[in-house]
């Protein structure tokens, strides 16, 4: 399968205000390219439109102006070339772990029987859930449920992963474990990843580049390279380059948070 890239070209998104004839501009002239096999983190203050940008690439939200493309093809709706991982694992509570992971391929009719069982088992093992296939979601911890959600996306083998603060609701230690798991999976598979976060450490630990968004209406304020060697671990956080970039990003975000609180970004 050819490696897919992402292009956002002159993207504006406006939403109608409930009960009013006016609109609110959420994204303003967004231009961003993510190369095939690149891991880019989208960082910005709350409400700046990060999730809207991700949902647009996923095909859930249409642009008001501009165009999004994946692998050179315009995005016109959801597609199997993009897998989306949300903060909530969104798994079916009445299905076992294995049946949750098998749901996509079975509905699409791509796999069945022994081949499907083997593929599900493979991805449960990859996300550290070997032996939990017969469990129900309520029997799992929050981190384990998020692993199920990740396996459910990976089993479809999409070339592009779109991740919307997938570890934001986890406790600190579980979040570290999941970040390390994602780094390991990316090192092996080298999928194209756009990862939304508001956490500077997370963005620098995971990303090849970090794109910083302004307060609403969201614009790409700056894009920084992360010159840290891979494979990465938490030891990277002690690297002087990491500390320098963290300080720079902190000041970028602090300025945008001030705009949010003073209303300058509206």
N, C-alpha and C positions, 0 to 999 in steps of 0.2 A: 504494500500500500504506500502510495506517495505521501510524504510528510506534508502536513497541512500548515499553512500560516494564516494569520488573522490580519485584516486591514480594516481600519475605521477611517473613512474619508469624509471630512466635513460634516460630521454628525451633529444634528440638533434634535432634541426631543422635547416636545411640549405636551403638557397634560392639561385638560380642561379642569377648571376649578368647579367643584360640586356646587350646583345651584347658581352658577354665574356664567356669563358669556365670555369671560376672559380666560386666558391660559397662563400656565406657569412654565417657564423654560427651565428644564432640569439639566439638560446638557447643551453646551454651546460650542459649536465648531470643534468637535473632538476629532483629532487626527492622531492615529496610533498604528504602528505596525508591530506585529509579533512574528518573528521568523519561525519557520518550522523547527521543532525540537527545542524552542526557547521557552524559558520559564520567566514570565513577567508578572510582577506584583503591582496591583493597582491600589495605591495608598491615598487616603484622604480623610477629611473630617466627616463626622456623621452627617447624613443628609446631602452630601455633595453629588450624588448620582452614580456612585461606584456600582451599586447593584443594578441600576438601570442600564448602564453600559454593558454589564455582563448579560443581562436578560435580552438586550438587543442582539448581541452576538448569538445567544442561544436561540433566537427567533421568537421569543415570547413577546417582545415589544417592538413595534415598527418605528423607524426613524421618521421624524417630521420632515427633515431634509438630510441629504447626504446618503451614503451607502456603506453597508458593512459587507465584507466578503470573507469567506473561508476557502482556502485553497484555490483562490481565483474565481470562485463562484459566488454571486450575490446571495446574501441571506434573505430568504423569503418566508422562513418559518423554521420550526425545529427540524432536526435531521439526525440520522445515525452517525454522522461524522463528528458530532459534538456530544460529550457527556457532561452533565451538570451535577455538581455536588453542592448541596445547600447546607446552611448551619444546622437545620433540622434534618436528621437522616431520612425522614419521610418514608419509612418502611412500614409495610402492612402489619399491624399488630396481631392479626389472626393467622398469619402465615409463619411457618418456621423460618429460621435463618436461611436454610438452603433453598426453600421455595421463594423467598424474597429475592435472592440472588438470581435464581433461574427465571424469574418472571419475564424480564425483557426478551431474552432469546426465545422463550417458549411462545410468547404472544406474537413475536415477529415470525415464528415458524422457521427460524434459522437453524435451530438445533433441537434434538429430542432424544429421549431414551438414554442409553449409556453414554453417548457422546456429550450430552448436556450435563449429566451427572458428573462426569470426569472434569468438565470445564468448571463447573461450580465448585467442586472439591479443590481444584487447582487454585482458584482465586481466593477461596476461604483460607487456604494454607498461606497464600501470599500476604494476606492482611492479618495473619496471626490468629485465625479463628478455626483452625483445624480441630475437629471434634465437637464443634458447637452447631453443626448443621441442623440438628433436631431440636434445638432450643427455640423458644418463642421470645420475641423482643423484650417482653416484660421481665424476663429472666436475666437480661444482660445489663451491664453498666452503660453509662452514657457513651464512654469511649468505644465500647464494643459495638453499640448500635451504630456509631458513626463509621466503624470499620465495615459493618454490613452495608451501609449506604455506599461506601467507596467501592466495595467488591461488586455491588449491583451495577455500578457504572462501568467498572473495569472489565467485567465479563463480556460486555458488548464490544470491547476493543476499539473505542473511538480514537481517532488520531488527535483530537483536541479535547482537553479537559478544561471546563469552566468551573471555578470553585469560589463560592460566595461565603467568605468567612466560615469555612467548614468546621473550624476548631474553636470558634468564638464562645460557645456555650460550655466548653469543657473546663474542668479544674486545671490548675497550672501544670501539675505533673503529667496528667493525661494528655494535655495539649502538647507538651514536649515530646511524649512518646509518639503521638500522631504526626508531628512534624518530622521526626526522625524516620518514621515509616514512609511518609510521602517522599522524602529525599531518597530513600533507598529504592522505592518504586520508580521514581523519575530517572535515577541513574541507570536502571536496567532497561526501561522502556523508551525513554527520551520522547515522551509525548509533548505536544505543544500545550503549554499551560498558561492560562490567565487566572490569577489568584487575587481575589479581593480581600483586603484586610485594612484595619485601622491601627495595627500593631507594628511599630517600626522594627523591633527585633525580628519578628516573624518575616517581614518583607525582606530584610537583609539576609537572614539565614537561608531563605528558600530561593530567592530570585536571582536571575542573571542580570536583570534590570529592574528598577523601581520607577514606575510612572506616578508622579504626585499630582493629585487633582486639587483644584481650587474649591473654595466654598461655592454654593449654588449661586448662579448656574455653573455646573461643573465644566471646567476646562482642564486640559493637560497643562499644568504649570511648568513642570520640568520632568526630565527623564534622566535618571542616573544609572550608570553602569556599576555593577557590584563586582569588583576585581578580586574576588576571593576564590581560591582554588577549589575544585571539586575532586572527589566527593567531600561533602561538608559534614561537620558535626557541630555540637555546641561549643567545641573548642574555638571555632571561628569567631565567637563573640569576644574573645580576648585579643584578636588581631587588631593592631593599630588602625588598619584601613577600615575595619568594621566600626570602631569607636568614632573615627572621623566622620564616616558617612552617617552614623546614627545622630551625631551632633548636628550635622547639616540638615538632615531630615526633620529633626526635632524643631529646629527654628522655622523650617518651611511650614510645618503643620501648625505650630503655635501661631504664626501669622494668620493662617487660614481660620483657625478656631476663633481668633479675635474678630475676624470679619463676620463669622456666624453670630457671635454674641452681640456685636454692635449693629447687625443688620446690613453691613456693607456688602455681604455676599448675596443678598436677595435681589 
